[in-house]
């Protein structure tokens, strides 16, 4: 039998062991890993690249800021280039610039009268647009006809129901037990008029 192998960690120095103890960081992911090539994958890749770019900018800014702080006195953002060079700041003078003085001395130019806009006349170059025909025009017409037919049937049913009720009231005998022919004749007359009017 061959001799037993010794462990590598026992023989290795302590410095080498600490290097292996620090794990290498893996990259980060945005969105699911199994997206097919297409819109969503490109969108996630764009988001990831934007995040990386922003992180780089922040890191560079932090580096520059640390250098500025280490350098000493912070520089005022209101200082001009002349002040930085060591010159004294110029006091603002109250005198106007010569070009501005010349402009103020000139008379004000008169504005040209505004022309009223006329609506364009069709001179044959462009045709008038016809309204786009509805894709459901036939269906809408058919539905309207069906609705009107249903309303007509409903009116007819209601009229017949009224006639029936009027006829039952007219057929009731009066106080003496006689039929009311005047009422019956009115109901029959209205029924005949309706039938003639339909034809």
C-alpha positions in Angstrom: 0.0 0.0 0.0 1.2 3.5 -0.8 1.9 5.9 2.0 -1.0 8.1 3.2 -1.1 11.5 1.7 -0.6 14.4 4.0 -3.0 17.3 3.9 -1.9 20.3 1.9 -3.3 22.8 4.5 -1.0 21.4 7.2 2.1 21.8 5.2 1.2 25.3 3.8 2.3 28.4 5.7 -0.2 30.5 7.6 -0.1 33.4 5.0 -1.3 31.1 2.2 -4.2 29.9 4.4 -5.6 33.4 4.8 -5.7 34.0 1.1 -7.9 31.0 0.5 -10.2 32.1 3.4 -11.2 35.3 1.5 -13.9 34.2 -1.0 -13.8 35.8 -4.4 -16.9 37.8 -5.0 -19.1 36.8 -7.9 -20.8 39.4 -10.2 -24.4 40.5 -9.7 -27.4 39.6 -11.8 -30.4 41.7 -13.0 -33.5 39.8 -13.9 -33.9 36.1 -14.4 -30.9 34.2 -15.8 -32.8 32.1 -18.3 -34.3 34.8 -20.5 -34.2 34.2 -24.2 -32.5 36.6 -26.5 -35.0 39.4 -27.2 -36.5 42.6 -25.8 -36.5 41.6 -22.1 -33.0 40.3 -22.1 -31.6 43.4 -23.8 -33.6 45.5 -21.3 -32.0 43.7 -18.3 -28.6 43.9 -19.9 -29.0 47.7 -20.3 -30.1 48.1 -16.7 -27.1 46.1 -15.5 -24.7 48.2 -17.7 -26.3 51.4 -16.4 -25.8 50.3 -12.8 -22.2 49.4 -13.4 -21.5 52.8 -15.0 -23.1 54.6 -12.1 -21.1 52.6 -9.6 -17.9 53.5 -11.5 -18.8 57.2 -11.5 -19.5 57.1 -7.8 -16.2 55.4 -7.1 -14.3 57.9 -9.2 -16.1 60.8 -7.4 -15.3 59.3 -4.0 -11.6 59.0 -5.1 -11.4 62.6 -6.2 -13.2 63.8 -3.1 -10.8 61.9 -0.9 -7.9 63.5 -2.7 -9.4 67.0 -2.3 -9.9 66.4 1.4 -6.4 65.1 1.8 -5.0 68.1 0.0 -6.2 70.5 2.7 -8.5 73.5 2.4 -11.6 73.0 0.4 -11.9 75.2 -2.6 -14.9 77.5 -2.8 -17.1 76.8 -5.8 -17.7 80.6 -6.2 -14.1 81.6 -6.8 -13.2 82.6 -10.3 -10.1 81.7 -12.4 -8.5 85.1 -11.7 -8.9 84.7 -7.9 -7.3 81.2 -8.1 -4.4 82.7 -10.0 -3.8 85.1 -7.2 -5.2 88.2 -8.6 -7.6 90.4 -6.7 -11.3 90.1 -7.7 -12.5 92.9 -9.9 -15.2 95.0 -8.4 -18.3 95.2 -10.5 -18.5 98.5 -12.3 -21.8 100.4 -12.7 -20.9 101.6 -16.2 -22.9 100.1 -19.2 -21.1 98.2 -22.0 -20.6 100.5 -25.1 -22.7 98.1 -27.3 -25.6 98.3 -24.8 -25.4 102.1 -24.7 -25.5 102.2 -28.6 -28.5 99.9 -28.6 -30.3 102.0 -26.1 -29.6 105.2 -28.1 -31.0 103.8 -31.3 -34.7 104.4 -32.0 -37.0 101.4 -31.5 -37.7 99.6 -34.8 -41.3 99.6 -35.9 -42.8 96.2 -36.0 -44.3 95.1 -39.3 -48.1 94.7 -39.3 -49.1 91.2 -38.6 -50.8 89.5 -41.5 -53.9 87.6 -40.6 -53.7 83.9 -41.5 -56.1 82.8 -44.2 -57.3 79.3 -44.2 -55.8 77.3 -46.9 -57.9 76.8 -50.0 -57.8 73.5 -51.7 -56.0 74.2 -54.9 -56.0 70.7 -56.2 -52.7 69.7 -54.7 -54.2 67.9 -51.7 -57.3 65.9 -51.7 -59.8 66.2 -48.9 -59.7 63.2 -46.6 -62.7 61.0 -46.6 -63.7 59.7 -43.2 -62.4 56.3 -42.6 -65.2 53.8 -43.0 -65.9 51.9 -39.8 -65.0 48.2 -39.8 -68.3 47.4 -38.1 -70.6 49.6 -40.1 -72.7 46.6 -41.4 -72.9 45.1 -38.0 -74.0 48.4 -36.5 -76.7 48.9 -39.1 -77.9 45.3 -38.6 -78.0 45.8 -34.8 -80.0 49.0 -35.3 -82.5 47.3 -37.5 -82.9 44.5 -35.0 -83.4 47.0 -32.2 -86.1 48.8 -34.1 -87.9 45.6 -35.0 -87.8 44.5 -31.3 -89.2 47.9 -30.3 -92.0 47.6 -32.9 -92.9 44.1 -31.7 -92.9 45.4 -28.1 -95.3 48.2 -29.1 -97.6 45.8 -30.9 -97.7 43.4 -27.9 -98.5 46.4 -25.6 -101.2 47.6 -27.9 -102.8 44.1 -28.0 -102.6 43.9 -24.2 -104.4 47.3 -23.9 -107.1 46.1 -26.4 -107.7 42.9 -24.4 -108.0 44.9 -21.1 -110.3 47.4 -22.7 -112.5 44.7 -24.2 -112.7 42.9 -20.9 -113.8 46.2 -19.2 -116.3 46.8 -22.1 -117.8 43.3 -21.9 -118.6 43.8 -18.2 -122.3 44.3 -17.8 -123.6 47.5 -16.4 -125.7 48.0 -13.3 -128.8 46.5 -15.0 -126.9 43.5 -16.4 -126.9 44.8 -20.0 -123.8 44.8 -22.4 -122.2 48.2 -23.1 -122.1 48.1 -26.8 -120.8 51.7 -27.1 -117.6 50.8 -25.3 -117.2 47.5 -27.2 -117.6 49.4 -30.5 -114.9 51.9 -29.6 -112.5 49.1 -28.8 -113.3 47.3 -32.0 -113.0 50.5 -34.0 -109.5 51.3 -32.6 -108.4 47.7 -33.4 -109.7 48.0 -37.0 -108.0 51.4 -37.4 -104.7 49.9 -36.2 -104.9 46.9 -38.6 -105.7 49.2 -41.5 -102.9 51.6 -40.6 -100.4 48.7 -40.6 -101.3 47.6 -44.1 
